[in-house]
Amino acid sequence: MIRVAGPTTEADALEWTRDAFLRERFRVTRHFREGMSDHDVEWGDVRNIIEKATRCTAYPGTPKNGGTNWRLLGPKIDGDERGIGVEAYADVDGNWVVLVTTF
């Protein structure tokens, strides 16, 4: 499958992630699932963090899907701030994100 790099600006990355998540165009890594437990994050929190992110910054890690890496910071449902690491990329089916980590 042909994959191309994701967004290159913080604003575009935030919009890309929100859109992909809401369209259910995301994959989840085992590391992300384990991090949810470690950081007391539920699926409702993931949605809230993405929808209400207060910051989005580039992450220099090596992308595994040909995309671009980003960290989003935002509130859980209870108001505690948490972060989510994603990789954003596109393929012939459109824009996608991989939920990589929580912090």
N, C-alpha and C positions, 0 to 999 in steps of 0.2 A: 504494500500500500504506500502511495506517495504521501509524504507529510512535509509540510512547509512550516517555517518559523512562525511563531505567534507575534503578539503585539510588541511594539518597541518603546511605547511610552507608558507611564504609570496610569494615566487616565484611560488609555485604550485597554490596558491589561485589566483594570478594574471592571470596565464595561464588558469586556470579553468573558471574564470569569463569571460575572453575574448572569450574563446571557446564556452561557454554556450550562451553568448549574441549573438555572430555571428550566431550560429545555431538556434537562437530564442527559446532557452530552458530556458526561464526566466518567472517569475511571477512578478507582480507589486502590491505593497500594496497601499492602499488609502493614507497612510502617505507619501509615495514616491511621488505620484501625487501631493498632496498638497504642498510638499516641492519644487517640480519643479517650481510651481508658486511663492512660497515665495522667492526662491533663483534665480529667473530669469534663469531657466534652461529649454532648449527645448530638444526634442528627438535627434537632431543632436549633441547637447552638451553632452548628455549622452553617445552616441557612441564615441565621441571624448575623453571624460574623460576615458572611459574604454580602448580604443585602445592606448591612449598615457599616461596612468597613470605613474606618476613619483614616486609614493610610494604606498605600500600596507602594512597595519598593522593589526594585530589581534585585534578584539574588544571583550571585556569580557562579553558583554550582553548575556542573555540566548537565545539560538536558539529556534525557534518555530517549526522547521521541522527536528530536529535531526542532523542538519549540524554544520558548523562552521561559525562564524561571522568575517567579514573583512571590513576595510575601505580603499577605493581607493581614492587617490588624483591625480588630473590631470587637464589639461587645457580645458576650454570650447572652442568653435570655435573662440571666440574673444580673447582668451589668458588668461582670468581671471581664476584663479585656484578655483576649487570647489571639493567637496568630495561626494562620494557615499558610502552608507553603504549597504552591501549585506550579505545574508546568502547562503552559498554554501553547497549543499548536493547531494547525488546520490540516484537514485531508479532503478528499473528494466529497465527503459528506458534510463538510462545514467545520465550524470552530469547536474545539474540544478543550477540556482541562483534565489534568491528572491531579487528584488530591494526593499530595506527597507526604506532608507532615503537619503536625499541630505543635504549637509551642505556647 
